[in-house]
């Protein structure tokens, strides 16, 4: 592996100490390796006080930054220096630009004059990251100016929000190598979200015209300028590079595949124990969600899930629901003994948990407490009954009856509690009250497929529209624990530049599905994987009806697996996930940074 040629690396991202989306995972999970490789490594992010308090340990700035911070303070930029409280504790500089807004129009003009970025009518969602990343550029440029030791400096900017740092450095002709990474193009994501067929339209698109049409011109033009002007342009996958070549006019110089720090994930043996513990917690939730209305065999129940942003087409939620509808019919026709519970862990605005679900949980816990309070007495009766019995055939039905195990008062109280627990009708489709539920795309699509949680449905569905924080009042499982308790994660995305969720699932020993329209899926195909453990659904250039049929078959085939076969799939998924260890992928970052250093030398 090539070692870094730079002495100083600044990595600029809106998600430093500020979790918003997947870039947070990218930067955080590789930070320790980068920190060890570079003599000086500084992450630059925005100062968001609430989030900073949780993950940022503020310290006095080093001497070579103290003067720069004072100069920036005079400009209205407050700099916070400290450690990001993650593995390796890398140095982080968080910038508060709340006092810098008076310069908004000056910088809009600068970026228009020099890079053609039309932001005249842009609002604060554009202006805030522009001011913040411009401030980052000013900081880096001042650092480079006082570089008396001739250190080689690289600045790596993620996405358009951080791109103004790069553009500012280029405009100042600063002696700093620049790397720009687009994780997903603004236009590509927008077109897919509104239902456009991006991959079939790519060759005929007029990107600038489309950007103005969808009112994202300022963000698109920033992204375009960064891609065009950076010393090294990078994307996170082959498919995003293909997209960027058409939309941003430049193919990636280096592809920066996204990895995970696999050392942080438990061994398969540990995960097997965790799976049973968390599966049983989810089963308890399933019991009070469904059993007031009707029951089924929990030991024959498979737990499926989809998790991510509410992007109905981009995340493949549309075809997932259609495939579930097909699966339900196939299982009914075959009189399957299995039941599938499909969780939609897709956060959106909610107005509290449904009252009936709260009642179900309360009544379930009353039953549970009642059984627990009588547990010692019941155990004693079973033990005495066994030791007194002279018949070796203890499985005979007449050996254990209600009359010889439970006193009459126990049975009366149990009947009363059971009556309180029971309800008529069908279980709800969502755990929470959704504003405008009658117009919700997921709910309406489920109903259209006949997935309405009737007793005879083999596929039951639960829209669970809150973040998995571990304190949601229902399963109370954090994100990774909830995934670990399930059997199969399903991520049939149409637009997915990389796709961390199937990779994370695999790292947790959970089988999953992705597509060849996602960066991770295409990576697996390049490694001749995708038919076991982590499945790759072919979507590129394939008719949607065929995609749904293939998807439905994959789901049905999974329901036919025996427990031993499912365990084998879990083991394979864990092994495949190890292919995406940062120890393997970090070399691509070094390659990009080294190319940027070489470009600086050529420019000289």
Secondary structure, DSSP 4 states (H G I P E B T S, - for coil): -PPP--SEEEEE-TTTT---SHHHHHHHHHHHHHHHH-SEEEEEEE--HHHHHHHEEE-PPPHHHHHHHHHHHHTT-EEEEEEESSTT--EEEEEE-TT-GGGHHHHHHHHHHHH----TT--HHHHHHHHHHHHHHHHHHHHHHT-TT---EEEEEEHHHHHHHHHHHHHTT-S-EEEEEESS-HHHHHHHHTT--HHHHGGG--HHHHHHHTT-HHHHHHHHHHHHHSSEEEESSHHHHHHHHHHTS---SEE----B-GGGSPPHHHHHHHHHHHHHHHHHHHHHHHTTT----GGGEEEEEEES---TTTTTHHHHHHHHHHHHHHHHHTT-S-EEEEEEE------SB-HHHHHHHHHHHHHHHHHHHTHHHHHHHHHHHHHH---S-TT-GGGS-HHHHS-HHHHHHHHHHHHHH---S---SBSBPPTTGGG-HHHHHHHHTT-S--TT-SEEEEE--S--BS-SSSS--BHHHHHHT-SEEE---SSBSS-HHHHHHHHTT-EEEEETTBHHHHHHHHTT--SSSEEEE--TT--HHHHHHHHHHHHHHHHT--HHHHHHHHHHHHHHHGGGBHHHHHHHHHHHHHHHHHHHHHH-
